[in-house]
C-alpha cells in the first residue's frame, strides 16, 4: 500500500502543537492522548512501518510504567526517570521522525516556496536525511561484519577495540563518499543556478491536509483542558 505524505506545512504545524502540548501539560501520564493523535496522524499517511515500530516501543513503555507504578519496579541499567521522559516526549518523537523522513524533494519544494536561501535548504536537507542514511549504512556494515564472522559475542568481548575499528573505518569512508555524491548531485540539479527554481514535488493542500491542520489544535487544547496546564 503506497504511503501518502501530508504536506510539509501540516507536518510542521503538527510538530508545533505536539511540542506546545507536552511543554504546558500538568499531567505527564495523560500525554497518551497526544500520542494517540500521532498514531492517527501516521495511519492517515499509511506510514505503517513507523506506526508499527513505535506502537511496539510505546507498549513497552506503558508496561514499564505500569510495573513501576503498581509493583515498585526498580531497574538497574535504565532509570525510571527515562521511562517517564520517553513516555512524555513520545508525541514529539513520533511527529518529528515523520517530518525527518519526508522525501527530500517535498522538503526542498516547500522551502523554496517560502524563499529560503539555497544554502540553507541544502543544509537542512542534509541534516534531515543524516539519521536515516546513517541507519542504513550501519545496517550495511553490520551485514558485512556478520558475513565475515566478526559479530560473534566472544569476538566482540575479547577484541572490543578491533570491533570498533571494523565499524568506524567503513563508516568514515562511506561518509566521505556520500559527501562527494551530495556535492555532485546538488550541482547537477542546478543548486548553483541563480533565479527562481521549480520542483516536480510542488502540490496544493487537499481536504486531508486541512483536516489534520484543524485536528491538532483541537486535540491539544482538549488535552490541556482535561489534564491541566503547568504555567
N, C-alpha and C positions, 0 to 999 in steps of 0.2 A: 504494500500500500504506500503510495507516494506521499512524502512529507509535504505539508503545506505550511509555509512560513508566513507568519504575520508580518506586517510592515514594521520597519525598524523604529519609527516613532512610537508605535504601540509597545514595542519591547522596552524602549527607554521609559515610557510612561509607567509600565508595569513595575519596572525596577525602582523607579522613584517612589511609588506608593508602597511597595514592599519595604523599602528602607525606612520610609516615614512611619509605617505601622510598627515595626519592631523597635524603632527608636523611642516612640512615645508610649508604648504599651506599659500598663501596670501589672499585667498578668502574663508572665512569660510562657506558662504552660498552654495558654489559650492561643498561642501563635499557630497551632494546628489548623485554625480557621484559614489563615493566610496560606498555609501550605496546601490545604485542600483547593483553594483558588488557584494555586500554582499547578497542581495536578490537572485541574480542568483546563488551564491555560496550555499545558503540554498536549493534552488529549485533543484539543481543538486543532492543534498543528500536526497531529498524528505523529508526534515525536515519541514513539512507543519505546524506543531503546533507552532514552534518558528517563522516561517515566518509570519503566520497569526497574532500572538500576537504582533510581532514587527512592522508589517505593520500598524496595528491599532494605536500603540503608535506613530509611525513616522508620521502618518496622522494627529494626534492631534498636534504634534509639528509644522508641516507645517501650519496648520490652525492658531495656536497661533502666529507664526512668521508673517504670512500674516496680521493678525489683528494688531499686534504691529507696523509693518512697514507702513501700509497704513491707519490705523484708530486710531493710537496712543493709543492702548490698554495698560492700566496700571493695573497690578494685585496686589492685596493687600497681599495675602499669599505667592505667588510664584513669585520670581523676574524674570524680563525679561532676565537678565543675564543667569539664569539657563536654560531657554528655548534654548537660543543660544548655551550654553555649551553642553546640551544633543544632540542638532542637530549636533554639530561639532564632538562629540565623538561617535555618533551612529555607524559608521562602526566598531570601536574598540569594542564597547559593543556587537555588533552582532557576530563578528567573535570569540571574546574571550568566549562568553557564549556557542557557539557551541563547542569550544575546551573543556571547563569545563565539558560539558555534554557528552563528548565522553565516550563510555563504558570503565570502568577501565581496563579490560583485554587488550584492544588495547593500552592504555597508558603504561601499565606495559610492554607489549611486546616491544614497541619502546624504552623505557628507558633501558630495559635490553640489547637490541641490541647495544646501544651505551655505554655499560659497566658502567652504573651509579650504585653506591653502593645501596644495598638493602634498607638500612635505609632511603636513600634519596627518593627512589621510593615509599616506603610506606608512607613517609611524604607528598609527592606531591599528591599521590592518595587520602589521607585523606583530604588534602586541597582542591583539585578539586571537591570532592564529598560533601564538607561541605554544600554549599548553596542549592543544590538540595535536600539534605537529610533534612536540617532544614526546607525547604519549605514544604516538605511532612509531617514532624512531626507537624509543626504549623497548617497545614490543619486538621490533625487528632485531635489535641487539640481543634481547633475551632468547629469541628463537635461534639465532645464530650460535649463542653460547650453549644452548641445550643440544643442538645438533652435534656440537664438538665435545659434549660430555663435561662442560665446565660449570654446570649448575648443581652438581651432586652436593648434598648437605655437608658431607665430610670435607670435600674440597673447599667449600666456602668457609668452613670453620678453621681449617688448617692453613689456608692461604688467603686471608682477607685482603691483604694489600694487592696481590695479583688479581683477585676477583674485581676489585675496584678499578684497577688499571684496564681490565678487559672491557669494562663498561665505559669509562671516561674517555679513553683514547678514540674509540669509534664515534662516540657522541660528539666530541670536539671536531673531529674531521668532518662529520656529517653537517655540523653547524656551519662550518666554513663553506661547504658545498652549497648548502641552502642559501647562504648569504649571496654567493655568486649568482645562483639561479634567480633569486629575487631581483637582484640588480638588473640582470639581462631582461627578465620578464617586464619589469617596470619601464625600461627604456623602449622595449618592443611594443608596449601598449600605449606609448605616447605620453608617459608621465612628465617628460620634459617639454612637451609641446605647449606653448602659450595659448591663451584663449579658452573659450568655453568648450567643455568636453561632454559628450553624450554617453549613454550607457544602455546596454541591452536589458538591464535589470530594472529600469525605471517602471513603476506601476502605481496606479492610484489605489487608495484605500477603499475596501469594499465593506459590505454590511458586517462581516465577522470582525473586521478590524474595529469598526465603530462600537460594536457590542463589547469588545474587550476594553476599549477606552472607557466605556461607561461602567463596566463591571468592577474594575479595580478600585476606583474611589468609593463606590457604594460598599463593597466588601470591607475595605479598610476602615471607613467611618463607622460601620456597624460593629466591627471588631473592637475598635477603640471605645465605642459607647458601651458595649457589653463588658469588656474587660477592664475598663478604666484607663486613664492616662497618667503618665508619670511626667510631671512638669517640674 
